């Protein structure tokens, strides 16, 4: 090995090509050292981990009994009669992030019934997590995220291999909000389950962030190893975020990656994240995809002709989507065409059919337009896990 020694201060330079792989100790170059200087791209398996994309809405109020997507794409809100909440895409976030998911308590429930619970979930397709190596328990993966709350104490992150793709086993891990009203980064490293994960487009790994629970889910011993689910072991020690109004919990920078090290968060462009989210949800207009708002699918129709249009879905969706039609203006019944073609009125014969993961057809069930002109209708397409 050719080196140049600079007096007593050490090595001044090393000749090109003089150090080979065999000359480097196995533990001399570590993942954290590389991550500090190299952009380790495409390692985060979470979609919308920076909470950028909210196609449905940026704020929803009065949430009390729900199990559906509300604001942020790829995050399900599950509330079983545990207070009332506002969920929003909030602009308060740690340095380097523009948004977070926020849950704000507007009606408290200080004494939850035994069956009450509340959690935020995100799901990953089985085919997208094959690199985690489920089936070989020597393999590890790491979940990291930023969290902020005014309620300190123990919170539970539960993970399970969905029975659609895996064993159905679950594992729960406690993390602590140490300081109120302060962004903190949390890291959880786990060995994978012994059961293999099916490589397909069904739900594989599910992450559930608990925010409150009745005794049905806290009465046992925390399930800290992969095992068949037992209700009483799922959320032992979980604080009750619903204990008082104005309690809140926020999260951003959610990352899941191979190995035992939490690397810096992998930031992706808004366009990349939006395209990834559109595999599961698409809509015809910008803004909230609600009834009675312009910006839907518009075509020109000849008098007496049935308005017909093929809608191509980009990107291809996870599976054949569920379609919902919206009127584009005024007080018409949901799913009606509106426009000059119907004398600036409505036609209640709209339908969507022939759908696949790539396209569907809109028409007016063979009922023609009143006159030449434009007609508009709104739609959403959903193929969530």
C-alpha angles and dihedrals in degrees: 000000000000115000136162116225117213104208111277097329097085137250114357098186142344123226114249113266094010097114118064132184092268090059094061119083114237092241098042096090115046134182094251091052092051093044091055092062108019128064102235096199130195096020101115110092093190117098115219093007091156090055093238103135122068107159097164100046142323094225136022125183135196097036111167111132114026146126106185148084112288113164122339115058116248094020121105120203115216116187122165106189095303105136128300123283148191116216120197146164095244127200092216106101141139121275111293095029132089102197146023137189109251130195114195122187112227099168118031131221107192094173109045119200114245094260097045119113143155131199145152116229138192125185132205126204115249093236091057097059102047090114089067087073100225109193095048108078093199088073118094138197133189132221118197132175145155117247135183131182141152088227113077124200141068123344128179130229108195121193129186140175102241112238089234090071109008147023098294090237119144139201129197126205128190123222128179132230096213104180125035120241093007130117110240129179116227127196127197122182121191140176112238124252121268091241120087122242117237112240103229142098097275125102111291115165121018123197116201122189107200119213101172141353147183123234094272087078102033106043099092138048119298110263097235095163129056107273143139107291119267112186096220092054099052104086108012111165096015115153118233106245088183092065094105140011116264092030108139143184127197133187138183140147093053110177134173119188144160118271140024099290130084105221123196112290114277106235115205128187121265089245092056093048093046092052091049091050092049090066084075105028134022134170139190099236143037118255125026110347095229137143120278102021129118122241103077133124109310131191138166116247131196118227111276093012125121109242105242131174138164112224115206117208118222120222104023108260126239092253139337103314132229107244127213123187125211132192109245100217147016126357100317123140114272113274100028127134113240131191152081090305087070095042091269088303140098138281116203098202100084119135141170119215145148091054125173133161088276106041150348138200129244122199142143098251090263094303111135131226121262094231143347111295149089127306128193138194134169128227145178128202119202131186101159123163 
